[in-house]
Amino acid sequence: MKSITMPETEQLDEETKHQLTEGVKETMAEKAIVTNKEKTFTASQMWNRHRKMSSASDRIRRWNRN
């Protein structure tokens, strides 16, 4: 019987910790360009969504296509 074991955690010495933290170079984004346009949700779109989920057979048919 095989058993799955987790490896023991290793303790890093201070010199290794210093080397790992010294090598991190990151840049911060100062300006973010956001182009989210609010899309209007029309009554016809709502009707089409409602019509598509109207029956269980439609759901099964859509599920079988995927």
DOPATI-37953 format. One line per field, with one value per atom (N, C-alpha, C): residue number from 0; residue in one letter; atom name; y, x, z. Coordinates in steps of 0.02 Angstrom, whole numbers, plus 50000, padded with zeros to 5 digits. Example, Ala and Ser with C-alpha at 12.3 -4.5 7.8 and 13.67 -1.06 7.14 Angstrom:
num [0 | 0 | 0 | 1 | 1 | 1]
residu [a | a | a | s | s | s]
atome [N | CA | C | N | CA | C]
Y [49716 | 49775 | 49835 | 49888 | 49947 | 50002]
X [50660 | 50615 | 50660 | 50642 | 50684 | 50645]
Z [50390 | 50390 | 50390 | 50354 | 50357 | 50394]
This chain:
num [0 | 0 | 0 | 1 | 1 | 1 | 2 | 2 | 2 | 3 | 3 | 3 | 4 | 4 | 4 | 5 | 5 | 5 | 6 | 6 | 6 | 7 | 7 | 7 | 8 | 8 | 8 | 9 | 9 | 9 | 10 | 10 | 10 | 11 | 11 | 11 | 12 | 12 | 12 | 13 | 13 | 13 | 14 | 14 | 14 | 15 | 15 | 15 | 16 | 16 | 16 | 17 | 17 | 17 | 18 | 18 | 18 | 19 | 19 | 19 | 20 | 20 | 20 | 21 | 21 | 21 | 22 | 22 | 22 | 23 | 23 | 23 | 24 | 24 | 24 | 25 | 25 | 25 | 26 | 26 | 26 | 27 | 27 | 27 | 28 | 28 | 28 | 29 | 29 | 29 | 30 | 30 | 30 | 31 | 31 | 31 | 32 | 32 | 32 | 33 | 33 | 33 | 34 | 34 | 34 | 35 | 35 | 35 | 36 | 36 | 36 | 37 | 37 | 37 | 38 | 38 | 38 | 39 | 39 | 39 | 40 | 40 | 40 | 41 | 41 | 41 | 42 | 42 | 42 | 43 | 43 | 43 | 44 | 44 | 44 | 45 | 45 | 45 | 46 | 46 | 46 | 47 | 47 | 47 | 48 | 48 | 48 | 49 | 49 | 49 | 50 | 50 | 50 | 51 | 51 | 51 | 52 | 52 | 52 | 53 | 53 | 53 | 54 | 54 | 54 | 55 | 55 | 55 | 56 | 56 | 56 | 57 | 57 | 57 | 58 | 58 | 58 | 59 | 59 | 59 | 60 | 60 | 60 | 61 | 61 | 61 | 62 | 62 | 62 | 63 | 63 | 63 | 64 | 64 | 64 | 65 | 65 | 65]
residu [m | m | m | k | k | k | s | s | s | i | i | i | t | t | t | m | m | m | p | p | p | e | e | e | t | t | t | e | e | e | q | q | q | l | l | l | d | d | d | e | e | e | e | e | e | t | t | t | k | k | k | h | h | h | q | q | q | l | l | l | t | t | t | e | e | e | g | g | g | v | v | v | k | k | k | e | e | e | t | t | t | m | m | m | a | a | a | e | e | e | k | k | k | a | a | a | i | i | i | v | v | v | t | t | t | n | n | n | k | k | k | e | e | e | k | k | k | t | t | t | f | f | f | t | t | t | a | a | a | s | s | s | q | q | q | m | m | m | w | w | w | n | n | n | r | r | r | h | h | h | r | r | r | k | k | k | m | m | m | s | s | s | s | s | s | a | a | a | s | s | s | d | d | d | r | r | r | i | i | i | r | r | r | r | r | r | w | w | w | n | n | n | r | r | r | n | n | n]
atome [N | CA | C | N | CA | C | N | CA | C | N | CA | C | N | CA | C | N | CA | C | N | CA | C | N | CA | C | N | CA | C | N | CA | C | N | CA | C | N | CA | C | N | CA | C | N | CA | C | N | CA | C | N | CA | C | N | CA | C | N | CA | C | N | CA | C | N | CA | C | N | CA | C | N | CA | C | N | CA | C | N | CA | C | N | CA | C | N | CA | C | N | CA | C | N | CA | C | N | CA | C | N | CA | C | N | CA | C | N | CA | C | N | CA | C | N | CA | C | N | CA | C | N | CA | C | N | CA | C | N | CA | C | N | CA | C | N | CA | C | N | CA | C | N | CA | C | N | CA | C | N | CA | C | N | CA | C | N | CA | C | N | CA | C | N | CA | C | N | CA | C | N | CA | C | N | CA | C | N | CA | C | N | CA | C | N | CA | C | N | CA | C | N | CA | C | N | CA | C | N | CA | C | N | CA | C | N | CA | C | N | CA | C | N | CA | C | N | CA | C | N | CA | C | N | CA | C | N | CA | C]
Y [49941 | 50000 | 50062 | 50107 | 50168 | 50222 | 50261 | 50316 | 50381 | 50432 | 50498 | 50538 | 50560 | 50598 | 50667 | 50714 | 50782 | 50787 | 50821 | 50828 | 50875 | 50866 | 50908 | 50978 | 51026 | 51096 | 51109 | 51146 | 51162 | 51232 | 51240 | 51306 | 51338 | 51400 | 51436 | 51474 | 51476 | 51516 | 51590 | 51633 | 51705 | 51729 | 51700 | 51722 | 51707 | 51648 | 51629 | 51674 | 51688 | 51733 | 51801 | 51826 | 51892 | 51892 | 51839 | 51835 | 51832 | 51795 | 51789 | 51855 | 51890 | 51953 | 52009 | 52003 | 52055 | 52053 | 51995 | 51988 | 52007 | 52027 | 52044 | 52114 | 52118 | 52182 | 52188 | 52236 | 52245 | 52317 | 52325 | 52393 | 52402 | 52461 | 52477 | 52516 | 52499 | 52537 | 52600 | 52657 | 52720 | 52740 | 52728 | 52746 | 52684 | 52674 | 52617 | 52644 | 52614 | 52634 | 52585 | 52611 | 52569 | 52592 | 52547 | 52564 | 52522 | 52525 | 52490 | 52536 | 52517 | 52556 | 52520 | 52556 | 52525 | 52507 | 52444 | 52422 | 52421 | 52445 | 52445 | 52376 | 52356 | 52291 | 52303 | 52285 | 52301 | 52248 | 52265 | 52219 | 52158 | 52167 | 52110 | 52061 | 52087 | 52042 | 52003 | 52037 | 52003 | 51949 | 51964 | 51916 | 51856 | 51867 | 51812 | 51768 | 51796 | 51755 | 51714 | 51745 | 51709 | 51652 | 51665 | 51616 | 51557 | 51569 | 51516 | 51469 | 51494 | 51450 | 51427 | 51428 | 51416 | 51343 | 51294 | 51226 | 51182 | 51126 | 51079 | 51046 | 51034 | 51002 | 51048 | 51114 | 51161 | 51157 | 51152 | 51147 | 51084 | 51028 | 50966 | 50970 | 51000 | 51007 | 51050 | 51105 | 51148 | 51112 | 51072 | 51036 | 50984 | 50951 | 50899 | 50929 | 50992 | 51023 | 51037 | 51049 | 51067 | 51009]
X [50042 | 50000 | 50044 | 50030 | 50069 | 50037 | 50079 | 50053 | 50081 | 50040 | 50061 | 50084 | 50145 | 50171 | 50193 | 50189 | 50211 | 50285 | 50324 | 50395 | 50403 | 50456 | 50468 | 50485 | 50465 | 50481 | 50554 | 50586 | 50656 | 50662 | 50706 | 50720 | 50776 | 50765 | 50817 | 50861 | 50924 | 50968 | 50962 | 50988 | 50980 | 51011 | 51067 | 51100 | 51057 | 51026 | 50983 | 50921 | 50892 | 50835 | 50852 | 50910 | 50932 | 50941 | 50970 | 50981 | 50914 | 50866 | 50802 | 50763 | 50765 | 50728 | 50764 | 50828 | 50866 | 50853 | 50839 | 50832 | 50763 | 50717 | 50650 | 50649 | 50628 | 50623 | 50552 | 50515 | 50446 | 50436 | 50391 | 50372 | 50298 | 50281 | 50212 | 50182 | 50121 | 50085 | 50058 | 50077 | 50054 | 49986 | 49978 | 49914 | 49883 | 49820 | 49784 | 49734 | 49735 | 49688 | 49630 | 49572 | 49512 | 49464 | 49444 | 49398 | 49335 | 49303 | 49240 | 49184 | 49151 | 49093 | 49031 | 48986 | 48925 | 48881 | 48865 | 48822 | 48750 | 48706 | 48636 | 48607 | 48565 | 48533 | 48461 | 48444 | 48379 | 48328 | 48264 | 48210 | 48213 | 48236 | 48240 | 48294 | 48350 | 48402 | 48376 | 48339 | 48311 | 48261 | 48220 | 48172 | 48207 | 48260 | 48297 | 48329 | 48357 | 48386 | 48333 | 48276 | 48222 | 48196 | 48191 | 48166 | 48214 | 48279 | 48328 | 48329 | 48311 | 48312 | 48243 | 48196 | 48127 | 48111 | 48143 | 48122 | 48182 | 48167 | 48220 | 48250 | 48210 | 48236 | 48286 | 48275 | 48323 | 48390 | 48387 | 48448 | 48487 | 48452 | 48484 | 48514 | 48477 | 48501 | 48565 | 48565 | 48624 | 48683 | 48668 | 48721 | 48753 | 48713 | 48739 | 48781 | 48770 | 48809 | 48880 | 48890 | 48957 | 48999]
Z [50000 | 50000 | 50000 | 49954 | 49949 | 49992 | 50022 | 50061 | 50033 | 50036 | 50013 | 50074 | 50072 | 50128 | 50104 | 50148 | 50133 | 50151 | 50110 | 50127 | 50187 | 50223 | 50281 | 50259 | 50298 | 50281 | 50299 | 50255 | 50266 | 50293 | 50339 | 50367 | 50327 | 50304 | 50268 | 50316 | 50302 | 50344 | 50324 | 50365 | 50356 | 50291 | 50270 | 50209 | 50147 | 50146 | 50090 | 50089 | 50146 | 50149 | 50122 | 50140 | 50117 | 50041 | 50013 | 49941 | 49903 | 49930 | 49897 | 49897 | 49953 | 49956 | 49919 | 49909 | 49874 | 49799 | 49772 | 49700 | 49673 | 49714 | 49691 | 49662 | 49599 | 49565 | 49538 | 49562 | 49540 | 49519 | 49472 | 49452 | 49467 | 49489 | 49505 | 49448 | 49430 | 49379 | 49411 | 49384 | 49413 | 49384 | 49320 | 49289 | 49259 | 49273 | 49245 | 49194 | 49135 | 49083 | 49085 | 49103 | 49108 | 49054 | 49012 | 48958 | 48964 | 49022 | 49031 | 49010 | 48957 | 48935 | 48960 | 48988 | 49013 | 48953 | 48947 | 48892 | 48917 | 48875 | 48894 | 48883 | 48928 | 48925 | 48905 | 48843 | 48816 | 48835 | 48824 | 48838 | 48792 | 48730 | 48685 | 48707 | 48734 | 48760 | 48820 | 48863 | 48921 | 48899 | 48849 | 48824 | 48794 | 48755 | 48724 | 48777 | 48829 | 48883 | 48918 | 48929 | 48962 | 48918 | 48854 | 48806 | 48801 | 48803 | 48796 | 48856 | 48915 | 48974 | 48994 | 48947 | 48965 | 48981 | 48948 | 48960 | 48977 | 49009 | 49027 | 48965 | 48915 | 48854 | 48819 | 48822 | 48794 | 48832 | 48897 | 48937 | 48919 | 48912 | 48895 | 48825 | 48779 | 48710 | 48708 | 48746 | 48749 | 48782 | 48833 | 48869 | 48823 | 48781 | 48736 | 48680 | 48662 | 48609 | 48632 | 48696 | 48720 | 48726]
